[in-house]
Amino acid sequence: MPTLIVVPDLTGAPLAALKEWLAISGPREDALLLRLLAAGYETCARFVEPSAMPADWAGLPSALAEGIVRFAAWQYRERDGGVDRPPPAAIAALWRPYRTLRL
């Protein structure tokens, strides 16, 4: 059974960081951006192990937070593309140091 991932509140700083990254100033897209941030947080948690994720955004290492914002921005930009491309390698590079390897 998959581990339940609890997504913290992503309004405030996380949403502001994503809007800055995408150069969006108004609130019209906020609901979509919050869903994309949540998907990015869950993807990161599965990549690095859910137990490695803190309970709130402020506790995230900056590399994990930056990767989540970049993942959400990539999803936003690719939403209408119709091309099935993998996320940019820079995202995994930001998250990889926090990944637990199993032998």
The first five atom37 places (N, CA, C, CB, O) and aatype in JSON, in Angstrom:
{
  "aatype": [12, 14, 16, 10, 9, 19, 19, 14, 3, 10, 16, 7, 0, 14, 10, 0, 0, 10, 11, 6, 17, 10, 0, 9, 15, 7, 14, 1, 6, 3, 0, 10, 10, 10, 1, 10, 10, 0, 0, 7, 18, 6, 16, 4, 0, 1, 13, 19, 6, 14, 15, 0, 12, 14, 0, 3, 17, 0, 7, 10, 14, 15, 0, 10, 0, 6, 7, 9, 19, 1, 13, 0, 0, 17, 5, 18, 1, 6, 1, 3, 7, 7, 19, 3, 1, 14, 14, 14, 0, 0, 9, 0, 0, 10, 17, 1, 14, 18, 1, 16, 10, 1, 10],
  "atom_mask": [
    [1, 1, 1, 1, 1],
    [1, 1, 1, 1, 1],
    [1, 1, 1, 1, 1],
    [1, 1, 1, 1, 1],
    [1, 1, 1, 1, 1],
    [1, 1, 1, 1, 1],
    [1, 1, 1, 1, 1],
    [1, 1, 1, 1, 1],
    [1, 1, 1, 1, 1],
    [1, 1, 1, 1, 1],
    [1, 1, 1, 1, 1],
    [1, 1, 1, 0, 1],
    [1, 1, 1, 1, 1],
    [1, 1, 1, 1, 1],
    [1, 1, 1, 1, 1],
    [1, 1, 1, 1, 1],
    [1, 1, 1, 1, 1],
    [1, 1, 1, 1, 1],
    [1, 1, 1, 1, 1],
    [1, 1, 1, 1, 1],
    [1, 1, 1, 1, 1],
    [1, 1, 1, 1, 1],
    [1, 1, 1, 1, 1],
    [1, 1, 1, 1, 1],
    [1, 1, 1, 1, 1],
    [1, 1, 1, 0, 1],
    [1, 1, 1, 1, 1],
    [1, 1, 1, 1, 1],
    [1, 1, 1, 1, 1],
    [1, 1, 1, 1, 1],
    [1, 1, 1, 1, 1],
    [1, 1, 1, 1, 1],
    [1, 1, 1, 1, 1],
    [1, 1, 1, 1, 1],
    [1, 1, 1, 1, 1],
    [1, 1, 1, 1, 1],
    [1, 1, 1, 1, 1],
    [1, 1, 1, 1, 1],
    [1, 1, 1, 1, 1],
    [1, 1, 1, 0, 1],
    [1, 1, 1, 1, 1],
    [1, 1, 1, 1, 1],
    [1, 1, 1, 1, 1],
    [1, 1, 1, 1, 1],
    [1, 1, 1, 1, 1],
    [1, 1, 1, 1, 1],
    [1, 1, 1, 1, 1],
    [1, 1, 1, 1, 1],
    [1, 1, 1, 1, 1],
    [1, 1, 1, 1, 1],
    [1, 1, 1, 1, 1],
    [1, 1, 1, 1, 1],
    [1, 1, 1, 1, 1],
    [1, 1, 1, 1, 1],
    [1, 1, 1, 1, 1],
    [1, 1, 1, 1, 1],
    [1, 1, 1, 1, 1],
    [1, 1, 1, 1, 1],
    [1, 1, 1, 0, 1],
    [1, 1, 1, 1, 1],
    [1, 1, 1, 1, 1],
    [1, 1, 1, 1, 1],
    [1, 1, 1, 1, 1],
    [1, 1, 1, 1, 1],
    [1, 1, 1, 1, 1],
    [1, 1, 1, 1, 1],
    [1, 1, 1, 0, 1],
    [1, 1, 1, 1, 1],
    [1, 1, 1, 1, 1],
    [1, 1, 1, 1, 1],
    [1, 1, 1, 1, 1],
    [1, 1, 1, 1, 1],
    [1, 1, 1, 1, 1],
    [1, 1, 1, 1, 1],
    [1, 1, 1, 1, 1],
    [1, 1, 1, 1, 1],
    [1, 1, 1, 1, 1],
    [1, 1, 1, 1, 1],
    [1, 1, 1, 1, 1],
    [1, 1, 1, 1, 1],
    [1, 1, 1, 0, 1],
    [1, 1, 1, 0, 1],
    [1, 1, 1, 1, 1],
    [1, 1, 1, 1, 1],
    [1, 1, 1, 1, 1],
    [1, 1, 1, 1, 1],
    [1, 1, 1, 1, 1],
    [1, 1, 1, 1, 1],
    [1, 1, 1, 1, 1],
    [1, 1, 1, 1, 1],
    [1, 1, 1, 1, 1],
    [1, 1, 1, 1, 1],
    [1, 1, 1, 1, 1],
    [1, 1, 1, 1, 1],
    [1, 1, 1, 1, 1],
    [1, 1, 1, 1, 1],
    [1, 1, 1, 1, 1],
    [1, 1, 1, 1, 1],
    [1, 1, 1, 1, 1],
    [1, 1, 1, 1, 1],
    [1, 1, 1, 1, 1],
    [1, 1, 1, 1, 1],
    [1, 1, 1, 1, 1]
  ],
  "atom_positions": [
    [[0.84, -1.18, 0.0], [0.0, 0.0, 0.0], [0.89, 1.24, 0.0], [-0.96, 0.0, 1.22], [1.81, 1.34, 0.81]],
    [[0.62, 2.21, -0.89], [1.44, 3.41, -0.95], [1.33, 4.23, 0.32], [1.05, 4.26, -2.14], [0.29, 4.25, 0.98]],
    [[2.41, 4.9, 0.65], [2.44, 5.78, 1.81], [1.62, 7.02, 1.54], [3.88, 6.15, 2.18], [1.75, 7.63, 0.47]],
    [[0.79, 7.41, 2.48], [-0.01, 8.62, 2.36], [0.91, 9.83, 2.54], [-1.16, 8.64, 3.39], [1.65, 9.92, 3.51]],
    [[0.85, 10.73, 1.6], [1.66, 11.94, 1.66], [0.75, 13.1, 2.02], [2.42, 12.2, 0.32], [-0.22, 13.39, 1.32]],
    [[1.08, 13.77, 3.1], [0.31, 14.93, 3.54], [0.98, 16.17, 2.97], [0.21, 15.0, 5.11], [2.12, 16.49, 3.3]],
    [[0.27, 16.86, 2.12], [0.79, 18.07, 1.48], [0.54, 19.26, 2.41], [0.13, 18.31, 0.08], [-0.59, 19.48, 2.85]],
    [[1.59, 20.02, 2.71], [1.39, 21.18, 3.59], [0.66, 22.31, 2.88], [2.74, 21.68, 4.12], [0.38, 22.22, 1.69]],
    [[0.37, 23.35, 3.6], [-0.25, 24.54, 3.03], [0.74, 25.15, 2.03], [-0.64, 25.58, 4.15], [1.87, 25.48, 2.38]],
    [[0.3, 25.3, 0.8], [1.17, 25.8, -0.25], [0.82, 27.23, -0.67], [1.1, 24.89, -1.45], [1.41, 27.76, -1.62]],
    [[-0.14, 27.84, 0.03], [-0.41, 29.25, -0.22], [0.73, 30.04, 0.4], [-1.81, 29.69, 0.36], [1.52, 29.48, 1.16]],
    [[0.83, 31.27, 0.12], [1.9, 32.08, 0.7], [3.19, 31.93, -0.09], [0.0, 0.0, 0.0], [3.2, 32.1, -1.31]],
    [[4.27, 31.61, 0.6], [5.6, 31.59, -0.03], [5.71, 30.63, -1.22], [6.62, 31.21, 1.0], [6.26, 31.02, -2.25]],
    [[5.21, 29.38, -1.12], [5.35, 28.49, -2.29], [4.62, 29.02, -3.52], [4.83, 27.1, -1.95], [5.16, 29.0, -4.62]],
    [[3.39, 29.49, -3.33], [2.62, 30.01, -4.44], [3.29, 31.27, -5.01], [1.18, 30.33, -4.0], [3.35, 31.45, -6.22]],
    [[3.78, 32.11, -4.14], [4.46, 33.33, -4.59], [5.72, 32.99, -5.39], [4.83, 34.21, -3.38], [6.01, 33.64, -6.4]],
    [[6.47, 31.98, -4.96], [7.68, 31.57, -5.68], [7.34, 31.06, -7.07], [8.43, 30.49, -4.9], [8.03, 31.37, -8.04]],
    [[6.28, 30.26, -7.18], [5.87, 29.74, -8.48], [5.38, 30.86, -9.39], [4.77, 28.68, -8.31], [5.71, 30.88, -10.58]],
    [[4.6, 31.77, -8.84], [4.11, 32.89, -9.65], [5.26, 33.78, -10.11], [3.08, 33.72, -8.85], [5.23, 34.3, -11.23]],
    [[6.26, 33.95, -9.28], [7.43, 34.72, -9.68], [8.17, 33.99, -10.81], [8.38, 34.94, -8.47], [8.58, 34.62, -11.79]],
    [[8.34, 32.68, -10.67], [9.03, 31.88, -11.68], [8.31, 31.98, -13.03], [9.11, 30.4, -11.23], [8.95, 32.06, -14.08]],
    [[6.98, 31.99, -13.0], [6.19, 32.03, -14.23], [5.82, 33.45, -14.67], [4.93, 31.23, -14.03], [5.21, 33.62, -15.72]],
    [[6.2, 34.45, -13.89], [5.87, 35.85, -14.18], [4.36, 36.06, -14.26], [6.54, 36.3, -15.48], [3.86, 36.69, -15.19]],
    [[3.65, 35.51, -13.27], [2.2, 35.68, -13.16], [1.95, 36.57, -11.96], [1.46, 34.28, -13.02], [2.43, 36.29, -10.86]],
    [[1.21, 37.65, -12.17], [1.01, 38.58, -11.06], [-0.4, 38.53, -10.46], [1.29, 39.98, -11.52], [-0.57, 38.87, -9.29]],
    [[-1.39, 38.13, -11.22], [-2.76, 38.13, -10.72], [-3.17, 36.81, -10.1], [0.0, 0.0, 0.0], [-2.44, 35.82, -10.2]],
    [[-4.33, 36.79, -9.45], [-4.81, 35.6, -8.76], [-5.62, 34.63, -9.63], [-5.64, 36.0, -7.59], [-6.06, 33.59, -9.15]],
    [[-5.83, 34.97, -10.9], [-6.72, 34.18, -11.75], [-6.32, 32.71, -11.85], [-6.77, 34.78, -13.12], [-7.19, 31.84, -11.95]],
    [[-5.05, 32.41, -11.84], [-4.54, 31.05, -12.02], [-4.19, 30.36, -10.7], [-3.33, 31.07, -12.92], [-3.66, 29.25, -10.72]],
    [[-4.47, 30.98, -9.57], [-4.01, 30.45, -8.28], [-4.47, 29.02, -8.01], [-4.5, 31.35, -7.17], [-3.68, 28.2, -7.53]],
    [[-5.71, 28.69, -8.3], [-6.21, 27.34, -8.02], [-5.42, 26.3, -8.81], [-7.71, 27.24, -8.35], [-5.04, 25.26, -8.26]],
    [[-5.18, 26.57, -10.08], [-4.39, 25.65, -10.9], [-2.96, 25.55, -10.38], [-4.38, 26.11, -12.36], [-2.42, 24.45, -10.27]],
    [[-2.36, 26.68, -10.06], [-0.98, 26.68, -9.59], [-0.84, 25.91, -8.27], [-0.49, 28.11, -9.41], [0.16, 25.23, -8.05]],
    [[-1.83, 26.02, -7.39], [-1.79, 25.27, -6.13], [-1.89, 23.78, -6.38], [-2.91, 25.72, -5.21], [-1.23, 23.0, -5.7]],
    [[-2.71, 23.36, -7.35], [-2.79, 21.93, -7.7], [-1.47, 21.44, -8.26], [-3.92, 21.68, -8.71], [-1.04, 20.32, -7.95]],
    [[-0.82, 22.25, -9.08], [0.47, 21.86, -9.65], [1.55, 21.8, -8.58], [0.88, 22.84, -10.75], [2.41, 20.91, -8.62]],
    [[1.52, 22.73, -7.65], [2.47, 22.67, -6.52], [2.25, 21.41, -5.68], [2.32, 23.93, -5.63], [3.21, 20.77, -5.26]],
    [[0.99, 21.06, -5.44], [0.7, 19.85, -4.66], [1.22, 18.61, -5.39], [-0.82, 19.73, -4.41], [1.78, 17.72, -4.76]],
    [[1.02, 18.56, -6.71], [1.54, 17.43, -7.49], [3.06, 17.4, -7.44], [1.06, 17.52, -8.96], [3.66, 16.33, -7.34]],
    [[3.68, 18.56, -7.49], [5.14, 18.62, -7.38], [5.64, 18.17, -6.02], [0.0, 0.0, 0.0], [6.64, 17.47, -5.93]],
    [[4.94, 18.57, -4.97], [5.31, 18.16, -3.62], [5.19, 16.64, -3.48], [4.41, 18.87, -2.57], [6.09, 15.99, -2.94]],
    [[4.1, 16.08, -3.96], [3.9, 14.63, -3.88], [4.95, 13.88, -4.7], [2.5, 14.24, -4.36], [5.46, 12.85, -4.27]],
    [[5.27, 14.39, -5.88], [6.29, 13.75, -6.72], [7.64, 13.79, -6.03], [6.37, 14.44, -8.09], [8.38, 12.8, -6.04]],
    [[7.97, 14.92, -5.44], [9.23, 15.05, -4.71], [9.27, 14.08, -3.53], [9.42, 16.49, -4.22], [10.28, 13.42, -3.3]],
    [[8.17, 14.0, -2.79], [8.11, 13.11, -1.62], [8.29, 11.65, -2.03], [6.77, 13.28, -0.89], [8.92, 10.89, -1.29]],
    [[7.76, 11.26, -3.17], [7.94, 9.89, -3.64], [9.37, 9.66, -4.13], [6.93, 9.58, -4.75], [9.89, 8.55, -4.02]],
    [[9.99, 10.69, -4.66], [11.35, 10.58, -5.17], [12.36, 10.47, -4.03], [11.69, 11.79, -6.05], [13.29, 9.67, -4.1]],
    [[12.17, 11.28, -2.99], [13.17, 11.33, -1.91], [12.8, 10.51, -0.69], [13.38, 12.74, -1.49], [13.59, 10.45, 0.26]],
    [[11.66, 9.88, -0.67], [11.11, 9.15, 0.47], [10.22, 10.09, 1.27], [12.25, 8.57, 1.36], [10.68, 11.14, 1.72]],
    [[8.97, 9.75, 1.45], [8.04, 10.63, 2.17], [8.5, 11.0, 3.58], [6.7, 9.97, 2.25], [8.23, 12.1, 4.04]],
    [[9.18, 10.1, 4.24], [9.61, 10.39, 5.62], [10.68, 11.48, 5.67], [10.15, 9.12, 6.28], [10.92, 12.05, 6.73]],
    [[11.31, 11.79, 4.54], [12.33, 12.83, 4.5], [11.73, 14.22, 4.35], [13.29, 12.56, 3.37], [12.44, 15.22, 4.44]],
    [[10.43, 14.29, 4.11], [9.77, 15.57, 3.87], [9.27, 16.15, 5.19], [8.61, 15.41, 2.87], [8.58, 15.46, 5.95]],
    [[9.6, 17.41, 5.47], [9.09, 18.03, 6.69], [7.6, 18.3, 6.6], [9.84, 19.33, 6.98], [7.01, 18.24, 5.52]],
    [[6.99, 18.6, 7.72], [5.54, 18.81, 7.77], [5.11, 20.16, 7.21], [5.07, 18.69, 9.19], [3.93, 20.35, 6.93]],
    [[6.05, 21.09, 7.04], [5.66, 22.38, 6.48], [6.69, 22.85, 5.45], [5.51, 23.43, 7.61], [7.83, 22.39, 5.44]],
    [[6.26, 23.77, 4.6], [7.11, 24.26, 3.51], [8.37, 24.94, 4.05], [6.33, 25.24, 2.63], [9.44, 24.78, 3.48]],
    [[8.24, 25.67, 5.13], [9.39, 26.39, 5.69], [10.51, 25.46, 6.12], [8.94, 27.23, 6.87], [11.67, 25.87, 6.17]],
    [[10.18, 24.21, 6.42], [11.2, 23.25, 6.84], [11.9, 22.54, 5.7], [0.0, 0.0, 0.0], [12.85, 21.78, 5.93]],
    [[11.45, 22.76, 4.47], [12.07, 22.1, 3.31], [13.45, 22.67, 3.03], [11.18, 22.24, 2.07], [13.64, 23.89, 3.08]],
    [[14.42, 21.81, 2.73], [15.69, 22.34, 2.24], [15.43, 23.13, 0.94], [16.73, 21.19, 1.99], [14.54, 22.78, 0.17]],
    [[16.21, 24.16, 0.71], [15.97, 25.04, -0.44], [16.04, 24.28, -1.76], [16.98, 26.17, -0.45], [15.32, 24.64, -2.7]],
    [[16.88, 23.26, -1.88], [16.96, 22.51, -3.14], [15.67, 21.75, -3.42], [18.14, 21.52, -3.09], [15.22, 21.69, -4.56]],
    [[15.06, 21.17, -2.39], [13.79, 20.47, -2.58], [12.69, 21.46, -2.97], [13.4, 19.69, -1.3], [11.9, 21.19, -3.88]],
    [[12.64, 22.59, -2.28], [11.61, 23.6, -2.58], [11.79, 24.13, -4.0], [11.69, 24.76, -1.57], [10.8, 24.27, -4.73]],
    [[13.01, 24.41, -4.4], [13.26, 24.91, -5.76], [12.87, 23.86, -6.81], [14.75, 25.29, -5.94], [12.3, 24.21, -7.85]],
    [[13.16, 22.6, -6.53], [12.76, 21.54, -7.45], [11.25, 21.41, -7.58], [0.0, 0.0, 0.0], [10.73, 21.17, -8.67]],
    [[10.54, 21.57, -6.47], [9.08, 21.5, -6.5], [8.51, 22.65, -7.33], [8.5, 21.53, -5.06], [7.61, 22.45, -8.15]],
    [[9.03, 23.85, -7.12], [8.57, 25.01, -7.89], [8.88, 24.8, -9.37], [9.25, 26.32, -7.38], [8.03, 25.07, -10.22]],
    [[10.06, 24.33, -9.69], [10.42, 24.09, -11.1], [9.55, 23.01, -11.71], [11.89, 23.71, -11.22], [9.16, 23.11, -12.88]],
    [[9.24, 21.96, -10.94], [8.37, 20.89, -11.45], [6.98, 21.44, -11.75], [8.28, 19.73, -10.42], [6.41, 21.15, -12.8]],
    [[6.44, 22.24, -10.85], [5.12, 22.84, -11.06], [5.15, 23.79, -12.26], [4.66, 23.6, -9.8], [4.2, 23.81, -13.05]],
    [[6.22, 24.56, -12.41], [6.34, 25.46, -13.56], [6.41, 24.67, -14.86], [7.58, 26.37, -13.41], [5.8, 25.06, -15.86]],
    [[7.14, 23.57, -14.85], [7.23, 22.72, -16.04], [5.86, 22.16, -16.39], [8.23, 21.57, -15.8], [5.48, 22.15, -17.56]],
    [[5.11, 21.69, -15.39], [3.76, 21.18, -15.64], [2.87, 22.27, -16.23], [3.14, 20.64, -14.35], [2.1, 22.02, -17.15]],
    [[2.97, 23.48, -15.7], [2.16, 24.59, -16.19], [2.47, 24.88, -17.66], [2.41, 25.86, -15.33], [1.56, 25.05, -18.47]],
    [[3.74, 24.92, -17.97], [4.14, 25.24, -19.35], [3.83, 24.11, -20.33], [5.62, 25.56, -19.4], [3.6, 24.37, -21.51]],
    [[3.81, 22.88, -19.87], [3.58, 21.73, -20.74], [2.11, 21.32, -20.81], [4.41, 20.56, -20.27], [1.78, 20.38, -21.53]],
    [[1.24, 21.99, -20.09], [-0.15, 21.54, -19.95], [-0.91, 21.43, -21.26], [-0.88, 22.47, -19.06], [-1.8, 20.59, -21.37]],
    [[-0.59, 22.24, -22.23], [-1.29, 22.2, -23.51], [-0.41, 21.71, -24.65], [-1.83, 23.56, -23.84], [-0.82, 21.75, -25.81]],
    [[0.8, 21.26, -24.33], [1.77, 20.91, -25.37], [1.44, 19.66, -26.16], [0.0, 0.0, 0.0], [1.79, 19.59, -27.34]],
    [[0.79, 18.7, -25.57], [0.47, 17.47, -26.27], [1.68, 16.57, -26.48], [0.0, 0.0, 0.0], [1.53, 15.48, -27.04]],
    [[2.86, 16.99, -26.06], [4.07, 16.19, -26.22], [4.4, 15.59, -24.86], [5.27, 17.05, -26.76], [4.4, 16.28, -23.84]],
    [[4.67, 14.31, -24.86], [4.97, 13.62, -23.61], [6.48, 13.66, -23.36], [4.46, 12.14, -23.64], [7.2, 12.73, -23.71]],
    [[6.94, 14.76, -22.76], [8.36, 14.93, -22.46], [8.6, 14.73, -20.97], [8.86, 16.32, -22.91], [7.74, 15.05, -20.15]],
    [[9.76, 14.2, -20.63], [10.08, 14.06, -19.2], [10.39, 15.43, -18.6], [11.27, 13.09, -18.99], [10.73, 16.37, -19.33]],
    [[10.29, 15.55, -17.29], [10.65, 16.81, -16.64], [12.13, 17.12, -16.88], [10.35, 16.76, -15.12], [12.91, 16.21, -17.15]],
    [[12.51, 18.36, -16.79], [13.92, 18.72, -16.96], [14.81, 17.99, -15.94], [14.09, 20.24, -16.81], [14.42, 17.79, -14.79]],
    [[15.99, 17.61, -16.38], [16.93, 16.88, -15.52], [17.36, 17.7, -14.31], [18.16, 16.47, -16.32], [17.75, 17.13, -13.29]],
    [[17.28, 19.01, -14.4], [17.67, 19.86, -13.28], [16.82, 19.61, -12.05], [17.58, 21.33, -13.68], [17.28, 19.78, -10.92]],
    [[15.58, 19.2, -12.26], [14.7, 18.92, -11.11], [15.21, 17.72, -10.33], [13.24, 18.67, -11.59], [15.35, 17.79, -9.11]],
    [[15.48, 16.63, -11.02], [16.03, 15.44, -10.34], [17.38, 15.74, -9.72], [16.15, 14.27, -11.33], [17.71, 15.21, -8.66]],
    [[18.18, 16.6, -10.37], [19.49, 16.95, -9.82], [19.35, 17.69, -8.49], [20.26, 17.82, -10.82], [20.18, 17.52, -7.6]],
    [[18.31, 18.5, -8.36], [18.07, 19.2, -7.1], [17.62, 18.23, -6.01], [17.03, 20.29, -7.28], [17.98, 18.4, -4.84]],
    [[16.85, 17.22, -6.37], [16.28, 16.29, -5.39], [17.21, 15.11, -5.07], [14.97, 15.77, -5.9], [17.14, 14.56, -3.97]],
    [[18.06, 14.72, -6.0], [18.85, 13.5, -5.87], [19.67, 13.41, -4.57], [19.79, 13.38, -7.03], [19.72, 12.33, -3.99]],
    [[20.29, 14.48, -4.09], [21.08, 14.36, -2.85], [20.24, 13.93, -1.63], [21.75, 15.68, -2.54], [20.79, 13.46, -0.63]],
    [[18.92, 14.08, -1.72], [18.05, 13.73, -0.59], [17.4, 12.37, -0.76], [16.98, 14.79, -0.42], [16.57, 11.97, 0.05]],
    [[17.76, 11.68, -1.81], [17.16, 10.37, -2.1], [17.91, 9.29, -1.35], [17.18, 10.08, -3.61], [19.14, 9.28, -1.3]],
    [[17.16, 8.38, -0.76], [17.74, 7.24, -0.07], [17.92, 6.1, -1.06], [16.86, 6.79, 1.14], [16.97, 5.66, -1.71]],
    [[19.14, 5.64, -1.18], [19.42, 4.53, -2.09], [19.31, 3.21, -1.33], [20.81, 4.68, -2.73], [19.74, 3.09, -0.19]],
    [[18.75, 2.25, -2.01], [18.61, 0.9, -1.41], [19.43, -0.07, -2.23], [17.11, 0.44, -1.34], [19.46, 0.02, -3.46]],
    [[20.07, -0.97, -1.57], [20.85, -1.99, -2.27], [20.13, -3.32, -2.24], [22.24, -2.15, -1.65], [20.62, -4.31, -2.78]]
  ]
}
